[in-house]
Amino acid sequence: MIIRDIVVHLIEKQVDSGPSNLSLSQKSIAPSPTLEHFLEALNKVYNSKPSKVFGSFIDAQNNQRVKSDSNDGAELKDDESITSNKALLLSFLEEKINFLDYSHQSMNSLKHYIDQASKATGGYIVFVHYTLFGSDFMLIVMLNNVAGIAVDNDLGINNIDYLDISKLHLAARIDLTLWQEDPQSGRYISMIRGKESNKLSEYFRLFIGSDETIDSKHETSELLTAVNQYCEDNIHDDEQKSQFKQKSTDFCLEQADKGQNVVLKDFSGYVADSAVDDFMNYIKSEQYELNNEISPNKSVIRRFNKISGRNQQVSITINEEALGDTVIYDADKDTLTFSDLPASLKKQLLSR
């Protein structure tokens, strides 16, 4: 990762209170090993988040008005005096404004929208311009402080506050290179949101100026459904089926770890090998709604090829290939028989 620029600002607001307060930094953060570690960790956490949606910039005049979660039914509205994130980024890329100016004007825009969201509380806003795998990105993240305990140099115990990277509050990443090279792609903006409702975080989407055209969970599920059906229709050897599915999940997980899309042509070449053309034709058929690139969702990938169920007393998850081997189902007796039990499970059973 090559760090081009980074700055942190603060926006503070109380729930159901008046306007927010901005505290704007007047300079970028200087490079350091600590900063590099922070950004690597931040990027890793961002890539690992499963709840991403993808989209592209929309014109300000087409930015829909969406009701906030406030009890009075107020609407989040655009303001002609607020310059859109798209316009600000264009000015930045054309070197009409510098990185710091871009972040300051963006914070004024964020203030406009967060002031209308009654339940929003703000946080630290991190703007990062960086290059990774040959592409330029702008990452905008909202983080909150959490309280902690630390040991100082005198071995004393002190209270500290630190940024909680593990729980990204709100975040968006704009692939500047993809936006410039293929503005019609519809997926150069990715966003993650916390566990709050869609309405509560709608102000952030409006601030970014993006639609939400692609759901990573849906398209990952669609791809793996196609993989599963292809195996059923075209591969008759159980071991080959298992290998095909395992290669599919390995490829998708590797791309997800890198924060990169799954390109169907590359995916097909890896999993289908000599049958790449047949597989490509199969997954691109009309029965599946797949783009040339999909955004892999880890939670969906990890559930693929697994059978699971639970009741009040038992929770069971089984890899599909284990059926008939280490897991035997007797339909007449409605029983499951397990062999080759995990060592940790045996240890717990023997200690009872």
N, C-alpha and C positions, 0 to 999 in steps of 0.2 A: 504494500500500500504506500503510495506517495501522497503525503499530506500537502495540499496546496495552501489551505487557509482554514483556520478554526477560530470561532469566537463564541462566548457564552453570554447570554443576557438573562434577565429575570423579569417575569411578569407575575404580580401578586394580586390575588383577588379572593375575597371571602364569599362563601356560599350565600346566595340571596342578599347580596350587598350591592353597594354602588359600583362605580367604575373601577377598573383595575389600575394598578400602578406599575410603571415601567422603570427598570433600572438597566440602562444600556452601557455596555462596555465601550470604551473609546479606542481600544486597540485589540488586534488579534493576539492569540496566545502563541508565544514563542515555542519553536520545536524543542522537544526534550524526550529522553527515553520514557519518562512517565506518561507524557502525552501520547506517544506511540503505543504504549501498552494500553492506555485508556481507549484509544480508537480501535485497536485490534479487538479488544474485548467487546466494545460497543457494536462493531460490525458483526462479530460472531453471534452475539445475542440477537441482533436484528435478523440475521439469516436464519436463526433457529426458530423464530416465532412462526407458528403455523397459521395464525389468523390474518393472513395478508389478503388485501384486495388490490387489484391492478386497474389502472385507468390512464387517462391522458388529459391534457388541459382542455378546458371548455371556455368559450368566450364569456366574459363577465355578464353580458346582457342575457346570456342563456343560463346563467347560474341560478338554479331553481331556489325558490324561497321555501325553507323547510321549518316547521314549527320546532321550537326548542322544547326542553322538558319542563319548562316553567309552568306553574299552575295557571298563570294568566293567559297562556296560549299565545304569547308573543312570538313573532316570526323573526328569523335570522335574515337580515336584509343586506343587500349590497349597497355601497355608497359610491357615487361617481367620483368623489374626491379621493378614494382609496385606489391606489395603483395595484393592479392584479399581480400575483406572484409570477405569472407567465411573462407579463411585460417587464417586470423587474429583472427576471432572469435573462431575458433577451438583452436588456440594457447592460447587464453585467457581462454577458458573453461577447457583446459588441464593444466592450471596454468603455462604455459611456459613463458607467459608475463603477466604483471599486467594490471589493467584497464587503468591506465594512459598511459602505453606504447601502448596499443591497440588504444586509442583515438589519440595519436600522429601519429602513422603510418597510421591510417585511414585518418587523415587530409592531409598527404602527398599524399595519393591516390586521395582524393577529389581535391586537388590542380591540380593534373595531368589532371583530366577531366574538371574542370572548366576553366582552361587556354585555352582549345580548344573551349569553347562555347563563342562566341564573345559577346553575349548579356547578359551573366550572370554577376551579380554584387556581389555575395557572401552575407555574413551576419554572425551572431553569430550562431555557431554550438553547440548544447547542446547534450551531450551523457549521457544517464541515464540507469543504470542497476538497475532493481527493480523487486520485486515479488508481484504478485497480483493474488488472487484466486488460490494460490498454483502453479502458473506457473511463470517462470523467463522470463523476457523480456529485450531486448536492444532497447531503443528508441533513434533515431537520428533525431534531428529537426533543421531546419534552421529558425531563427527568425531575424527580422529587428527592429531597433530602430525607434520610432516615437517621434515627439516633443509634449510636453504637458506643462501645466501650473499647478503649485502647490503653496499652501500657506505654508510658513515656520513657525518655532516656534515663530517668532516675528510678525506673521500675515502679512508678506510681500508676494508679488507675485513674483515668480521666474519661469524661464524656466527650464524644465527638459526633459531628454530623458528617455524613458522607453521601455522595450521589449513588442512588440505588440503580445500577446499570441492569441488574437482573430483571427488573420490572419496568420495562419501557412503558411510560404512561401513554404517550402518543408519538408517532413517528412517521415520516415519509422520506422516501429516497427517490430522487429523480435521476434517471440515466440520461445525462446531458448529451452524450454521444449518440445514443439511440434516438433521442428526440430530434437532433439535428439531421441525422442520416435517414431516419424513417419516421417522420412525424405522424404518419397514418397508422402506425403499428398498434396504437391503442393500449400499450402496456409499458410505456417507459416510466410511469409513476407507480410505485408500490407504497402501500400504507399499512401500518398495523395500528390497532387500537386496543386499549385496555378492556377490562371486563365491563366497563360502563355501557349503557345502552347506546344504540345508534344515535339517538336524539342528543344525548349529552355531548358526544364527540363530533356532531355535525359541524360545529363551528370550525373544527380543525380541517375538515375536508374543504369547506368553503374558503378557508384561509389559503390552503394549497391551491385551490382552483381546479380540482380534478373531479371527474366523474368516477364511477365504480363499475366498469364494464366487465371485469373478469374476476371470478371467484376461484382462488387457487384450489380450494377443496373440491369444487365441482369438476374442474378440468382434470385434476389429478385422478379423481375417481373415474372419470370418463376414460382416461387413458388406460388405467389398470383394468377396468371392465373389458376394454377391447383386448388387452393382453390375455386375460382369462378366457375370453370366448374364442380367441384365435387358437389357444392351446387345446381347447375342447374340440374345435372343428378340424384342426390340422395336425396335431401331434398326438400319436396314439400310445407312445411309450411313456409310462408314468415318471421314470427317472428324467427323461428329456423334458417333460412338462415342468418338473420341479426345477431343473436347471434354468430353463427359459424364464420362469417367474422370478427366480433368485437373481438372475442377471438384470432383470427389469428393475427390481427394487434396489439393487446395488447401484445401478447407473443413476436412478432418480435421487437416491439419498446423497450420492457424491455431488451431484449438481446442486442440491438443496444446501449442502454444507458450504459450498462455494458462493452461494447466493446467486447462482446462475440459472437460466431457464433450461428446460429440456428441449433440445432441437430434435424434432421427430426423425429427421434424416439420420442424425448421429445416433440417436437412440436405437433406431431400427438396425443400423449397421452393427451396433454392439451386441444387441440381443439376438438378432435373427441370422447374422452371419451370411451364409450362402443363400438364405431365403429372404434376403432383405427386400427385394422388389415385391414379392408376394405379401410380405408383412406390411409394407408401406401401403400397398393398394388396399389391404384389408382394413387398416386403421383409418385410412382416409376415405373410406366408403361413406355413403350417405347416412348409414345408421349411427355413426358417431360424430359428435360435434367437436372436432379437434382442430385447433389452429396449428400452424407450422411449428410454433413454439408454445410450450405450456410451462406454467410456474409450479414447480413441485411442492407439494404440501406434505411435510414429514408425518404428521399424525395419520393421514390417509395411507401413506406408503407403508407405515409400520403395521397397520391393520390388514394390509393385503396378504392374501394367502393364509389367513388365520381364521379359525373357527372358535367362537367364544360364546359363553352364556353364564348366567349367574342366577342364584335365588338367594334366599335369606341366609343360607348356611355355606354355600359353595360358589366359588368363582373359578371358571376354567377357561383357559385359552390354549389352543392346540394349533401347531403348524399343520397345514393340510397334508403335507407329505408324511406325517407321522401316522396317519390313519391307515390301519391295516398292517402296520409295522410295530411300533412301540405303543400304539394306542389301538385297541380293538373294541369296536362297538357291536354289541349284540342287540339287534332290533327286537327280537322276540322277548328277551329278558329285560330290555331297556337298561342295559348296564354298559359301563366303560371299564375296560381292563388296561392298566398301565404297566409297562415294564421299562427297565433302564431309567429308573427314577433319578432325578438330580441329587447329587451328594448332599446339598444343603437341606433338601426336603427329607431325605432319609435320616439325617442327623436329628432333625426336629422330631420325627416320628419315633425314633428310638429313645429319645429323652422323655417321652410322655409316660 
